[in-house]
Amino acid sequence: MIQASTPRLRAYSAGQLEQIPQLAGIGHEQRFEMRVVASVLPFRVNDYVCRELIDWDRVPEDPIFQLVFPQRGMLAAEEFERMAALHRRGAERGEIDALAREIRAGLNPHPAGQQALNVPVFDGDRLTGLQHKYRETVLFFPSQGQTCHSFCTFCFRWAQFIGDRELKFAERDATRLHAYLADHREVSDVLVTGGDPMVMRTKVLRGYLEALLAPEFDHVRTIRIGSKALTFWPQRFVSDEDADDLAALFERLVRGGKHVAFMAHLEHWRELETDVAVRAVRRLRDCGVAIRSQAPVLRHVNDCADTWARTWREQVQLGIVPYYMFVERDTGARGYFELPLARAHEIYRDAIKQVSGLARTARGPSMSCGPGKVEIQGVAEVAGEEVFVLRFIQARDPAWTNRPFFAKFDPRATWFDELVPAFGEREFFFESQLREIETVGVRRSEPARGHAHARSH
Ligand SMILES: *Cc1c(COP(=O)(O)O)cnc(C)c1O
C-alpha cells in the first residue's frame, strides 16, 4: 500500500461551508440558510462524504445530504428568522452566539438517559467518562473521541459538539476505567462510544482496550465500538497511517478471547456502495470482528420501508448483522426528523416482511429513554381498546425485560413521554420501581436488586 497516495480526511466546519466545492452549484439563498442553521446546530462534514455519498443532482432531497447538511426546517420558523436577521445585518459573533445559546436551550439538549444522572460515582469522585445504566453494560466515552468525522444533523449527543461542558463525559484516565471494571464483575460488555471513538488514533484506543486482556478482566467478554466511520471514513480501516495497527489491535483482542463487536451506525444502503466501504467491512471481518448495524428511522433520510429492506439486505450480503432500528431522540432538530411512533412501526413491519430471516435480527423501533429501551411491538385491539403493545429490550431493572405492556394508541405520539397507560391505569407497571432506582442512585447492582426482582412479578 502506498501511504503517500492515501487521501487524508479533510473536514469542513460551519465557517468553511463556502469552501466545499460541491456547494458552489447550490443557490446563494440556500447556502445562506445553511449558515444560519449551522450557527445553532453543530455542523461538520468531510470530503469523502461530499464526494462519494451525496448525489448532488438530487440535492436537497438526497438522504445523505439531509443527514449531514443543515436545512432551514431544522429550526422553528420564528427562530430561523431571528437568526437570519442577525446574519443579514452582519451582527457580531457575540450576538450570534448569545441567540444560538438561547435557541439551543429550547431544543432539549439534555434528553433523558444522556444526563450526568447516570454517571456512576467512583471512590467519592465523579467518574465522568462512564455511564452504567444497565447491569451488564458500561458505556465508555473516551475524551479523545468526543467528535466525529462528520456530524449527523439529528445527533442526540449534539450538545457536546457545541462545547456544553455539562455533557462532556470526558474520561481523562484509562486507569480509572480499568479500576471500575475490575471492581464490577457484573459487567460483561464495554461499549466504547463518543462522538465517534474511531476518531481516536489506534495508539490511544490501544491504551484503553489492550489492558482488558489481563485476567482480572475475564468477566468483560465483549468490547463494542459504536461508530459511523465504517461508512463516513472507511479509509480509517484500510489505508490510514495506523489502519494496520488497528487491525492488529482488533486481532489481538479477538485472539485473546474477547468478542469485538463493531456497532456500525448505518442509515442508508447508499453508504455501502463504495469500494472502500466494502473493503473496510471485509477488513474488519478478516480480523474476527463482528459488525452489527443500528440507526434511527428519520424523516427526509430513511422513512421508507423499501429503503430499510434494501439496507438490511445489503448488510446481510456483506456479513453485517442488523441490530437496532431506533426512534430518533427527543432532542436537537427532532421536529425535522420525527415520525409518529405508529408510522415508525409501520415502516419496520413493512421492511421486515420483505427480508429473509437472516435480516430479521433487527429489533425496533426502539426508544432509548430513562427506564430503558422500549420497543413498539405493534398496535392491537385489547378488550375493545386500541393499544400499542410495548416491551423493554433493555431495562433499568433487568426483571422488566420482555414483559409486554400496553399504552393507549395515539396516532400522533412521537416519543415515550407522550404515551399513557392503556385500560385507564394510573401508571405503567415499572414506574414506582423506577422512582426508587432514581432516588437510590446508580449503584443498583447491589443487594436492593433482589428485592426489586421479587416485586416485579
Ligand atoms: C442501547 C444501550 C446499551 C446497550 O444495550 P444493548 O441492548 O445490549 O445493545 C447500553 N447503554 C445504553 C445507555 C444504551 O442506550
The ligand as a Gaussian input file, in Angstrom:
#p B3LYP/6-31G(d) Opt

LIG

0 1
 C      -28.609000       0.585000      23.990000
 C      -27.813000       0.908000      25.136000
 C      -26.909000      -0.028000      25.640000
 C      -26.715000      -1.373000      25.008000
 O      -27.876000      -2.139000      25.075000
 P      -27.990000      -3.493000      24.260000
 O      -29.459000      -3.810000      24.236000
 O      -27.185000      -4.508000      24.996000
 O      -27.456000      -3.233000      22.896000
 C      -26.203000       0.329000      26.758000
 N      -26.354000       1.521000      27.356000
 C      -27.229000       2.438000      26.921000
 C      -27.357000       3.731000      27.653000
 C      -27.985000       2.164000      25.782000
 O      -28.851000       3.091000      25.343000

